Every structure is written in C-alpha cells, then in structure tokens.
Amino acid sequence: MNLTMSDTKQKVTIVGAGLAGALLSVYFAKRGIDVDMYERRPDMRKAEAGAGKSINLALSTRGIHALKEVGLYEEIKKISIPMYGRKLHAPDGTLTFQRYGKDDSEYINAVSRAELNKSLMDLAEENPGVKIRFNSRCTGIDFSKPEVYFHDDVSSESFSVKSDTVISTDGATSAVRMEMMKFPRFNFSQLYENYGYKELTIPAGKNGEFQMEKNALHIWPRGNFMLIALPNLDGSFTCTLFLPYDKELGGENSLELLESRDNLKSFFSNHFHDALELMPDLEEQYFSHPTGTLMTVKCFPWTTGDRVTLLGDSCHAIVPFFGQGMNAAFEDCTYLNEMIGKHGDDWGKVFREYQKIRTHDTDAIADLAQENFVEMRDLVATPKFQFKKKIEAELHKLFPSRFVPKYSMVTFSRIPYSVAHHRGKLQEEILDILSHGIDALKDVNWQEAEELITSRLEPIGELE
Ligand SMILES: Cc1cc2nc3c(=O)[nH]c(=O)nc-3n(C[C@H](O)[C@H](O)[C@H](O)COP(=O)(O)OP(=O)(O)OC[C@H]3O[C@@H](n4cnc5c(N)ncnc54)[C@H](O)[C@@H]3O)c2cc1C
C-alpha cells in the first residue's frame, strides 16, 4: 500500500465495530495508523456458541475487492456459498431458475454476517495498533477537538476520547450523524418503507443436508410481498419474509393481520406451501422474532470540521433488495483508503474528495435498491420480465462492451453505481422497444437492436 502519511503517528477513533468499521480498521492498520474502535455491543466472539440465529448476506464484487485488498478474501471464500441465480418458487410449487450472470463464473456469495464480522475483528486485532473496546456506546461528539463521548453499558462509566480524526461507522441510526444534524445546511432524509420483515430458518435435513437447492437464492415472489432464502454452511437456510405492515396496503397479507397462529399457518399454506413443509416450528419462530424495519437514509455533507466523517450505513442506509448495503460500505472503505494514498493525513482533503466521489454513487444504489424490490417481489415471475431477460442476455453476448445487464454492472463489476443506474435506464428503454408486441427471440429485430445500442450506449470498457 502507498504510505504517504506525515511523520507524526496518527490516531483514529472509529465509532462502531460492525462490518464497515472493522474492515476500515484493517485498512488503517496496514498504513501504520493507530485505531481505537468503540462498539456498543459486547464482543460477539465471546458469545456462547449457538447463541442467536444465523443471519447471512450476499457478498459480491465490490465487497470482494475490498476483502482482497486487506488479504481476507481467501479465508471468507471458504465460509461462503456461491449462489448462481434465483430459484423462483411459484404458488403451485413449480421451480424455475434464473441465472444471475453470463455463466457459472458469475455468482453472489452467501456468507454469515457474524462470521464475517468476527474475521474482520480478528484480523484487525492482529495489529498491535488496533484496539477494540466493547459495550461502549457513543453518546455525543465535540467536532472542534474532535472528542467523542461514550458510556460503558457494563461498568456504567462515562468517558471521552480525543484523537486526530473520527470516523463514524455506527450504522443506520448513527449517534454521530444525529449530532451533525444540529448544524445548519445539513441535508438529511430518512424514508421508512411500509414493509417490515421477519427472519425465519429452514433447518438442515436429518443428516445435515440442504432441503432445497444449495447454490441459489430462493424467492417466492407474490406480487405485493415475498419470501426469500439464502443458504448457510450448516445446511440450513435463512429466510426473510417481506410483508406490508398495514392492511390498507397489504389487505389480508399484512403483518398487522398475521397476529394469530391460525392466520399465520393458513397464510403460509396459501402462499408458501413448500417452505411451510420445511419449517415445522414456523409459529414459534415467527412469534418470537422481532419485526425488522426497512429504511433509506441519505444525507450531505458526510464530513464536519475536516476531521470527522461518516461511512457505511451511517450516511447511506439502503433497503436490502439489491444485496448491496455492505458491499457499498466496503467500497466506501476502498475509496477512503485510496484518498489517503493520494492526500496522506490531510484529512480535510481526504474526506472532502471521498464524499464528493461517493455521494452520487450511494444515492444511486439507494434508488436502485428500492426499484429492485418491485422486480424481486413481482416482476421476476412475469413472462414479460423473463422474455426481456432472454433478450438482455443475447444483447450482452452480441455487444459485450456496450450492453451489460444492470444486475451485472451493480453486482459483478465496480462500475460506479450512478453509471450503472443511468445505463440501466437506457437499456430498459431499449428492451421495452425490442420486446414490444412479441414474445419469442426469433421475432426480435436485431438490426434495430444494433442501431439502438450503438446510438445510445457508449462502450464502457473492461469490467472487473
Ligand atoms: C434484512 C437485511 C438484509 C441485508 N442483506 C444484505 C446483503 O445481502 N448484502 C449486502 O451487501 N448488504 C445487506 N444488508 C445491508 C447491510 O447489513 C448493511 O449495509 C451493513 O451492515 C452496513 O455496515 P455498517 O458497518 O455501516 O453498519 P452496521 O453493520 O449496522 O454496524 C454498525 C455498528 O455500530 C454499532 N453501533 C451502533 N450505534 C453505536 C453507538 N452509538 N456507539 C457505538 N457503536 C454503535 C453497532 O452495534 C454495529 O456493530 C442487509 C440489511 C438488512 C437489514
């Protein structure tokens, strides 16, 4: 890595040792910058084995790139499960497979959130310059020094810490961002979806085997709601049910109306019959798990007083429908590290350039993620969508440098999200024109396709 720090040993305070904070501390350690990281929760590595449920997420190219940069990817690969496409479960139980990429070389990876976080913390603590203090909740900040205030929830002690700079990676409800909001001209928006989610588990079979296709992301698209499932190494699947809160939006299929065991059972029996058969303890799980909320946070500026910045969900929480929140947060780390390579410990320049580069792109992935919800829960099941996917695959084969499916740009490349968003819209228009009034590939006007593509889409160069 390029070391352009001044001679003075730098000390950084990171608030929040979640996925982004832990990764960032490794990037810093590699540059010889000391890090003190403060985390509200206890040390998850010391929690009793088997405690809590297994929650997984999809890791893709942007996240992988960052893990490769810090030398952790090979280890994480061993605990990841490739998912080559979507396995759609129709109401009558019919299964259909929709590949994500052009072939088996393009896939997303199901990985345990906790194991990934623990590996990042282990790697961080291999460096003597990195210290993590747990049970330490940030309660405020004085941006001028900068000095951060904490409360230790175990000892009930309050304390404060001064450092050269502070990076806030304390997630979607960031305490540091709350303080920034008190400044004039701080733009902020927070949008809750009218949907909530429940995490459920399909256990492994009797001999630890997977009870559904292992290498796929399973989706039960039902128009206004959906169930999804990602595989875990132990043969189980973590499922997430996304459902409208209120009956005004969801009618009888709303969280509000699933208040009794009977309602729940008949809801699953009507809509997710095959999943129900694999979840003997559905009712226990459903009624003991909390309902999660979904929100999008956008804000600007991310940086205050040249020495404090936000990173990850603390400045751009997004809905999970493109599987990109963590990947985007990891990409923030990649860019921030690049800016340090360029500007050394001139933190003002580092932060200003980082936020300038990132805000367009994180706004774009927030919009992409919201748009993808409709695609996942509804469109994927329609013949029109499936036909357009076929045309899209052909166009990518014929014009690989100009027509790259939106999903691939977001998931299998490091093309800026804003570019992927813009080109995705242009491509959608082309697909609408080419698929209008037909339903077979043999009827596509390929001459028109060439004209549309060469006139509307510039080549985008090599994809990573
Ligand atoms: C249902 C669901 C599914 C998802 N699936 C995917 C997926 O498949 N792929 C993907 O890329 N992303 C996914 N995401 C998004 C992903 O979880 C987040 O984008 C990612 O966790 C952001 O990392 P972060 O470190 O910024 O925040 P977090 O992971 O939220 O970490 C914040 C940390 O700060 C700590 N903290 C909070 N407040 C304080 C405080 N006051 N003081 C000290 N510490 C504090 C927290 O305890 C936590 O450890 C999903 C999200 C949800 C809700």
The ligand as an SDF file (V2000), in Angstrom:
LIG
                    3D

 53 58  0  0  0  0  0  0  0  0999 V2000
  -32.5440   -7.7390    6.2080 C   0  0  0  0  0  0  0  0  0  0  0  0
  -31.2560   -7.1820    5.6530 C   0  0  0  0  0  0  0  0  0  0  0  0
  -30.5580   -7.8970    4.7010 C   0  0  0  0  0  0  0  0  0  0  0  0
  -29.3680   -7.3930    4.1760 C   0  0  0  0  0  0  0  0  0  0  0  0
  -28.7140   -8.0890    3.2070 N   0  0  0  0  0  0  0  0  0  0  0  0
  -27.6020   -7.5960    2.6440 C   0  0  0  0  0  0  0  0  0  0  0  0
  -26.9150   -8.3060    1.6190 C   0  0  0  0  0  0  0  0  0  0  0  0
  -27.3210   -9.3960    1.2160 O   0  0  0  0  0  0  0  0  0  0  0  0
  -25.7820   -7.7610    1.0830 N   0  0  0  0  0  0  0  0  0  0  0  0
  -25.3130   -6.5510    1.4960 C   0  0  0  0  0  0  0  0  0  0  0  0
  -24.2850   -6.1010    0.9590 O   0  0  0  0  0  0  0  0  0  0  0  0
  -25.9360   -5.8470    2.4760 N   0  0  0  0  0  0  0  0  0  0  0  0
  -27.0500   -6.3370    3.0570 C   0  0  0  0  0  0  0  0  0  0  0  0
  -27.6950   -5.6400    4.0510 N   0  0  0  0  0  0  0  0  0  0  0  0
  -27.1660   -4.3290    4.4520 C   0  0  0  0  0  0  0  0  0  0  0  0
  -26.0280   -4.4670    5.4560 C   0  0  0  0  0  0  0  0  0  0  0  0
  -26.4590   -5.1910    6.5780 O   0  0  0  0  0  0  0  0  0  0  0  0
  -25.5350   -3.0910    5.8950 C   0  0  0  0  0  0  0  0  0  0  0  0
  -25.3920   -2.2430    4.7780 O   0  0  0  0  0  0  0  0  0  0  0  0
  -24.1940   -3.2110    6.6110 C   0  0  0  0  0  0  0  0  0  0  0  0
  -24.3620   -3.9320    7.8000 O   0  0  0  0  0  0  0  0  0  0  0  0
  -23.6210   -1.8190    6.8980 C   0  0  0  0  0  0  0  0  0  0  0  0
  -22.4690   -1.9500    7.6690 O   0  0  0  0  0  0  0  0  0  0  0  0
  -22.0880   -0.7980    8.7360 P   0  0  0  0  0  0  0  0  0  0  0  0
  -20.8510   -1.2780    9.3860 O   0  0  0  0  0  0  0  0  0  0  0  0
  -22.1200    0.5230    8.0690 O   0  0  0  0  0  0  0  0  0  0  0  0
  -23.3020   -0.8060    9.7740 O   0  0  0  0  0  0  0  0  0  0  0  0
  -23.6840   -1.9430   10.8140 P   0  0  0  0  0  0  0  0  0  0  0  0
  -23.4040   -3.2930   10.2530 O   0  0  0  0  0  0  0  0  0  0  0  0
  -25.0720   -1.6370   11.2510 O   0  0  0  0  0  0  0  0  0  0  0  0
  -22.6780   -1.7270   12.0270 O   0  0  0  0  0  0  0  0  0  0  0  0
  -22.8010   -0.6390   12.9070 C   0  0  0  0  0  0  0  0  0  0  0  0
  -22.0850   -0.9920   14.1970 C   0  0  0  0  0  0  0  0  0  0  0  0
  -22.0730    0.1420   15.0450 O   0  0  0  0  0  0  0  0  0  0  0  0
  -22.5110   -0.2400   16.3480 C   0  0  0  0  0  0  0  0  0  0  0  0
  -23.1470    0.9290   16.9510 N   0  0  0  0  0  0  0  0  0  0  0  0
  -24.3700    1.4450   16.6950 C   0  0  0  0  0  0  0  0  0  0  0  0
  -24.5890    2.5440   17.4280 N   0  0  0  0  0  0  0  0  0  0  0  0
  -23.4810    2.7310   18.1880 C   0  0  0  0  0  0  0  0  0  0  0  0
  -23.1020    3.7010   19.1440 C   0  0  0  0  0  0  0  0  0  0  0  0
  -23.9250    4.7010   19.4920 N   0  0  0  0  0  0  0  0  0  0  0  0
  -21.8740    3.6000   19.7200 N   0  0  0  0  0  0  0  0  0  0  0  0
  -21.0370    2.5790   19.3760 C   0  0  0  0  0  0  0  0  0  0  0  0
  -21.3500    1.6250   18.4740 N   0  0  0  0  0  0  0  0  0  0  0  0
  -22.5510    1.7120   17.8780 C   0  0  0  0  0  0  0  0  0  0  0  0
  -23.4660   -1.3950   16.1020 C   0  0  0  0  0  0  0  0  0  0  0  0
  -23.6050   -2.1930   17.2650 O   0  0  0  0  0  0  0  0  0  0  0  0
  -22.7700   -2.1200   14.9590 C   0  0  0  0  0  0  0  0  0  0  0  0
  -21.8120   -3.0390   15.3990 O   0  0  0  0  0  0  0  0  0  0  0  0
  -28.8730   -6.1360    4.6070 C   0  0  0  0  0  0  0  0  0  0  0  0
  -29.5750   -5.4120    5.5870 C   0  0  0  0  0  0  0  0  0  0  0  0
  -30.7510   -5.9330    6.1000 C   0  0  0  0  0  0  0  0  0  0  0  0
  -31.4980   -5.1250    7.1380 C   0  0  0  0  0  0  0  0  0  0  0  0
  1  2  1  0
  2  3  1  0
  2 52  2  0
  3  4  2  0
  4  5  1  0
  4 50  1  0
  5  6  2  0
  6  7  1  0
  6 13  1  0
  7  8  2  0
  7  9  1  0
  9 10  1  0
 10 11  2  0
 10 12  1  0
 12 13  2  0
 13 14  1  0
 14 15  1  0
 14 50  1  0
 15 16  1  0
 16 17  1  0
 16 18  1  0
 18 19  1  0
 18 20  1  0
 20 21  1  0
 20 22  1  0
 22 23  1  0
 23 24  1  0
 24 25  2  0
 24 26  1  0
 24 27  1  0
 27 28  1  0
 28 29  2  0
 28 30  1  0
 28 31  1  0
 31 32  1  0
 32 33  1  0
 33 34  1  0
 33 48  1  0
 34 35  1  0
 35 36  1  0
 35 46  1  0
 36 37  1  0
 36 45  1  0
 37 38  2  0
 38 39  1  0
 39 40  1  0
 39 45  2  0
 40 41  1  0
 40 42  2  0
 42 43  1  0
 43 44  2  0
 44 45  1  0
 46 47  1  0
 46 48  1  0
 48 49  1  0
 50 51  2  0
 51 52  1  0
 52 53  1  0
M  END
$$$$
